[in-house]
């Protein structure tokens, strides 16, 4: 069910929620958190779809704050249009879409405060361009977790460096979440004999893949060895991360993804294996981040220390043209 509330107020939205709950039996008692999605007008639906899918694992209230992309050029009258989605149009959540125009968009915190679930954690997600500093932004101040997406920024690589300088506990980025399957597979390989130390690492990926840089930083931090990262030097292969090579005395371990969703693992003295290693969807990334509401300390170390180690690593390591 979808209820439109044009030219409304936060108070009227709250009353409409109560009415829908009483008349239709929709309840908020099982909601475990409030997810606030900050985006621009016309760019809401993909994020809402991902949130609806994730809500089947994490029942929640979703508040979408949608504002004009260029507020400086906005000369229209201040107005708030709202839409409430419940039932089949909202997965296992209830979705409140707030479309703010003019001066109304200047107080994002005020728009959502009256609609938050009581005594429930707040997670804020910026699926598009992120604020200058997430933790001190109007919505970031009220959040337990703050999610950005480096791949959606104009310059993903520079944005990662910026995240390292502005990091606060509770921050995270989908560039890190997309690494989960890679990190798990690489850790599993190193848990097998012959248990020799790694003496060098090469990481390759697409030029627009911030996850490639984060993977290199994680390996540099964890293994304490020189790490080369190579962006977009290969003409073939899928987007995102292309592959990892780890050198040991007995030979080279290679995990390469030359075609979408499938990676090939080769190790000295063992047969080659094809592994399922798909690029993760927004739904998968969001659902994973909502499983933990405490700070991700490992991400904090990688974004603040690992990247710095990568940039100042031993001679011969680092980026290669």
C-alpha positions as CSV (number, residue, x, y, z in Angstrom):
1,X,0.0,0.0,0.0
2,X,1.2,3.5,-0.9
3,X,-0.1,6.6,0.7
4,X,0.8,10.0,-0.8
5,X,1.0,13.1,1.4
6,X,1.7,16.2,-0.7
7,X,2.7,19.5,0.9
8,X,2.6,18.0,4.4
9,X,4.5,18.2,7.7
10,X,6.3,15.7,9.9
11,X,3.4,15.8,12.4
12,X,0.9,14.9,9.7
13,X,3.2,12.0,8.6
14,X,3.3,10.6,12.1
15,X,-0.5,10.8,12.4
16,X,-0.8,9.0,9.1
17,X,1.5,6.2,10.3
18,X,-0.6,5.7,13.4
19,X,-3.8,5.6,11.2
20,X,-2.3,3.1,8.8
21,X,-1.2,1.0,11.8
22,X,-4.6,1.0,13.4
23,X,-6.6,0.4,10.2
24,X,-4.4,-2.0,8.4
25,X,-2.7,-3.9,11.2
26,X,0.8,-2.8,10.2
27,X,3.0,-2.7,13.3
28,X,6.4,-1.3,14.2
29,X,7.0,-3.5,17.3
30,X,9.3,-5.9,15.4
31,X,11.5,-3.2,13.9
32,X,15.1,-3.5,15.1
33,X,16.5,-0.2,13.7
34,X,15.8,2.9,11.7
35,X,17.6,3.2,8.3
36,X,17.9,6.7,7.0
37,X,18.8,7.0,3.3
38,X,20.0,10.4,2.1
39,X,19.8,10.8,-1.6
40,X,18.7,13.2,-4.4
41,X,15.3,13.6,-6.0
42,X,14.8,11.0,-8.7
43,X,17.5,8.7,-7.4
44,X,15.6,7.0,-4.6
45,X,14.2,3.8,-6.1
46,X,17.4,1.7,-6.4
47,X,18.3,2.3,-2.7
48,X,14.7,1.7,-1.6
49,X,14.7,-1.6,-3.5
50,X,17.9,-2.7,-1.8
51,X,16.6,-1.7,1.6
52,X,13.3,-3.6,1.1
53,X,15.3,-6.7,0.2
54,X,17.6,-6.3,3.2
55,X,14.6,-5.7,5.5
56,X,13.6,-9.4,5.2
57,X,16.7,-10.1,7.2
58,X,16.5,-6.9,9.3
59,X,13.0,-5.6,9.9
60,X,13.3,-1.9,10.1
61,X,11.8,1.5,9.4
62,X,13.3,3.1,6.3
63,X,13.3,6.9,6.0
64,X,14.4,8.3,2.7
65,X,15.4,12.0,2.7
66,X,15.4,13.1,-0.9
67,X,16.6,16.6,-1.7
68,X,17.4,18.6,-4.8
69,X,20.9,17.8,-6.2
70,X,21.9,21.5,-6.6
71,X,20.5,23.3,-3.6
72,X,22.2,26.5,-4.6
73,X,20.0,26.8,-7.6
74,X,16.8,25.9,-5.8
75,X,14.6,28.9,-5.8
76,X,11.2,27.2,-5.3
77,X,8.9,27.5,-2.4
78,X,9.7,25.4,0.7
79,X,7.7,22.2,0.6
80,X,7.7,18.7,1.9
81,X,6.0,15.9,-0.1
82,X,5.8,12.5,1.6
83,X,4.9,9.0,0.7
84,X,4.3,6.1,3.0
85,X,4.8,2.6,1.8
86,X,3.8,-0.5,3.8
87,X,2.9,-4.1,3.0
88,X,3.9,-5.5,-0.3
89,X,5.5,-2.2,-1.4
90,X,7.9,-2.1,1.5
91,X,9.2,-5.7,2.0
92,X,9.4,-6.4,5.8
93,X,9.8,-2.7,6.6
94,X,7.8,0.5,6.4
95,X,9.2,3.1,4.1
96,X,8.7,6.8,4.5
97,X,9.9,8.9,1.5
98,X,10.5,12.6,2.3
99,X,10.9,14.8,-0.8
100,X,12.1,18.2,0.5
101,X,12.2,21.4,-1.6
102,X,13.6,24.8,-1.0
103,X,14.5,25.8,2.5
104,X,12.8,22.7,3.9
105,X,15.7,20.6,2.7
106,X,18.2,22.6,4.8
107,X,17.2,20.8,8.1
108,X,17.6,17.1,7.3
109,X,18.0,16.2,11.0
110,X,14.7,18.0,11.8
111,X,12.9,16.1,9.1
112,X,13.7,12.7,10.5
113,X,13.9,13.2,14.2
114,X,10.1,13.0,14.8
115,X,9.9,9.8,12.7
116,X,12.7,7.7,14.3
117,X,11.7,4.5,16.1
118,X,12.1,5.0,19.9
119,X,15.1,3.3,21.6
120,X,16.3,1.8,18.3
121,X,19.7,2.3,16.6
122,X,19.9,4.7,13.7
123,X,21.9,3.8,10.6
124,X,22.5,6.4,7.8
125,X,23.3,5.5,4.3
126,X,24.5,7.8,1.5
127,X,24.1,5.7,-1.7
128,X,25.4,8.7,-3.8
129,X,27.7,11.6,-3.1
130,X,28.7,11.6,0.6
131,X,29.0,14.6,2.9
132,X,32.4,16.2,3.6
133,X,32.6,14.4,7.0
134,X,29.9,11.8,7.6
135,X,30.2,11.8,11.4
136,X,29.5,15.5,11.8
137,X,26.9,15.9,9.1
138,X,23.3,16.7,10.2
139,X,22.2,13.1,9.7
140,X,25.5,11.5,10.7
141,X,25.3,13.1,14.2
142,X,22.3,11.1,15.1
143,X,23.5,7.8,13.7
144,X,25.1,4.7,15.3
145,X,26.5,3.6,11.9
146,X,27.3,5.7,8.8
147,X,27.6,4.1,5.4
148,X,29.1,5.7,2.4
149,X,30.0,4.3,-1.1
150,X,33.4,5.3,-2.5
151,X,32.5,3.9,-5.9
152,X,29.7,6.5,-6.2
153,X,32.1,9.5,-5.7
154,X,33.6,11.5,-8.5
155,X,37.1,10.3,-7.7
156,X,36.9,7.0,-5.7
157,X,40.6,6.7,-5.0
158,X,40.9,10.3,-3.6
159,X,37.7,9.7,-1.6
160,X,39.3,6.7,0.2
161,X,42.2,9.0,1.3
162,X,39.6,11.5,2.5
163,X,37.8,8.8,4.5
164,X,41.1,7.9,6.3
165,X,41.5,11.6,7.4
166,X,37.9,12.0,8.5
167,X,37.2,8.5,10.0
168,X,35.2,8.3,13.2
169,X,34.1,5.0,14.9
170,X,30.9,3.9,13.3
171,X,31.9,4.9,9.8
172,X,32.1,2.3,7.0
173,X,32.1,2.1,3.2
174,X,30.7,-0.3,0.7
175,X,34.1,-0.5,-0.9
176,X,35.1,-2.4,2.3
177,X,32.0,-4.6,2.4
178,X,32.5,-5.7,-1.2
179,X,35.8,-7.3,0.0
180,X,34.3,-9.8,2.4
181,X,34.3,-12.8,0.0
182,X,37.8,-12.0,-1.2
183,X,39.2,-11.7,2.3
184,X,37.5,-14.9,3.4
185,X,38.9,-16.8,0.5
186,X,42.5,-15.5,0.9
187,X,42.4,-16.2,4.6
188,X,41.3,-19.7,3.9
189,X,44.2,-20.3,1.5
190,X,46.7,-19.1,4.1
191,X,45.2,-21.4,6.7
192,X,46.4,-24.4,4.6
193,X,49.9,-26.0,4.5
194,X,52.7,-25.3,3.9
195,X,52.2,-22.3,6.2
196,X,55.2,-20.5,4.6
197,X,55.3,-16.7,5.1
198,X,54.2,-14.4,2.3
199,X,57.1,-12.4,0.9
200,X,55.3,-10.3,-1.7
201,X,51.8,-9.4,-2.9
202,X,50.4,-8.1,-6.2
203,X,46.8,-6.8,-6.4
204,X,45.1,-5.8,-9.7
205,X,41.8,-4.2,-10.4
206,X,39.8,-1.7,-12.5
207,X,40.7,2.0,-12.3
208,X,37.3,2.8,-10.8
209,X,37.5,0.1,-8.1
210,X,38.2,1.6,-4.6
211,X,37.9,-2.0,-3.3
212,X,41.1,-2.9,-5.0
213,X,43.0,-0.3,-3.1
214,X,41.4,-1.3,0.2
215,X,42.3,-4.9,-0.4
216,X,45.9,-4.0,-1.0
217,X,45.9,-1.9,2.2
218,X,44.4,-4.8,4.2
219,X,47.0,-7.2,2.9
220,X,49.8,-4.7,3.6
221,X,48.5,-4.2,7.2
222,X,47.9,-7.9,7.9
223,X,51.0,-9.4,6.2
224,X,53.5,-6.6,6.8
225,X,55.1,-7.2,3.4
226,X,55.5,-5.1,0.3
227,X,52.3,-4.9,-1.7
228,X,52.0,-3.7,-5.3
229,X,48.6,-2.6,-6.6
230,X,48.0,-2.3,-10.3
231,X,44.9,-0.4,-11.6
232,X,43.4,-1.0,-15.0
233,X,46.5,-2.4,-16.7
234,X,44.7,-5.4,-18.0
235,X,42.6,-5.1,-21.1
236,X,40.3,-8.1,-20.2
237,X,38.5,-9.1,-17.1
238,X,35.5,-8.0,-15.1
239,X,35.2,-4.7,-13.3
240,X,36.2,-4.4,-9.7
241,X,39.0,-6.5,-8.4
242,X,40.8,-8.6,-11.0
243,X,43.1,-10.7,-8.9
244,X,45.6,-11.3,-6.2
245,X,49.1,-12.9,-6.4
246,X,50.9,-13.9,-3.1
247,X,54.5,-15.1,-3.4
248,X,56.0,-17.7,-1.0
249,X,59.2,-19.6,-1.2
250,X,57.5,-22.6,-2.7
251,X,55.8,-20.6,-5.4
252,X,53.0,-18.1,-6.2
253,X,49.3,-18.4,-5.1
254,X,47.0,-16.8,-7.6
255,X,43.4,-15.9,-7.2
256,X,42.2,-14.3,-10.4
257,X,38.7,-13.3,-11.6
258,X,38.9,-13.1,-15.4
259,X,35.2,-13.5,-16.0
260,X,32.3,-12.1,-13.9
261,X,31.3,-14.1,-10.8
262,X,34.0,-16.8,-11.2
263,X,37.6,-16.8,-9.9
264,X,40.4,-19.3,-10.5
265,X,42.6,-20.4,-7.6
266,X,46.0,-21.9,-8.4
267,X,48.6,-23.0,-5.8
268,X,51.9,-24.8,-6.1
269,X,51.5,-28.6,-6.1
270,X,47.7,-28.4,-6.2
271,X,45.1,-28.6,-8.9
272,X,43.4,-25.4,-10.1
273,X,40.0,-24.7,-8.8
274,X,37.2,-22.5,-10.1
275,X,35.4,-20.6,-7.2
276,X,32.2,-18.6,-7.1
277,X,33.3,-15.0,-6.4
278,X,30.5,-12.7,-7.6
279,X,30.5,-8.9,-7.4
280,X,28.2,-8.1,-4.5
281,X,24.9,-6.3,-4.9
282,X,23.7,-3.3,-3.0
283,X,21.3,-5.6,-1.1
284,X,24.1,-7.9,0.0
285,X,26.3,-5.1,1.1
286,X,23.5,-3.4,3.0
287,X,22.4,-6.5,4.7
288,X,25.9,-7.3,5.9
289,X,26.5,-3.9,7.3
290,X,23.2,-4.0,9.2
291,X,24.3,-7.2,10.9
292,X,26.6,-5.3,13.2
293,X,25.8,-2.0,14.8
294,X,29.1,-1.6,16.7
295,X,32.1,0.1,15.1
296,X,34.0,-2.0,12.6
297,X,37.5,-1.7,14.2
298,X,39.3,-3.6,11.4
299,X,37.9,-1.2,8.7
300,X,39.0,1.7,10.9
301,X,42.6,0.3,11.0
302,X,42.7,-0.4,7.3
303,X,41.3,3.0,6.3
304,X,43.5,5.0,8.7
305,X,46.7,2.9,8.9
306,X,46.6,0.4,6.1
307,X,46.3,3.0,3.4
308,X,49.1,5.1,4.9
309,X,51.3,2.0,5.0
310,X,50.5,1.3,1.4
311,X,51.4,4.8,0.3
312,X,54.7,4.9,2.3
313,X,55.6,1.2,1.9
314,X,59.1,-0.2,1.1
315,X,60.9,0.8,-2.0
316,X,59.4,-1.1,-5.0
317,X,56.0,-1.5,-3.5
318,X,52.9,0.7,-4.1
319,X,51.2,1.7,-7.3
320,X,52.4,0.5,-10.7
321,X,51.5,2.2,-14.0
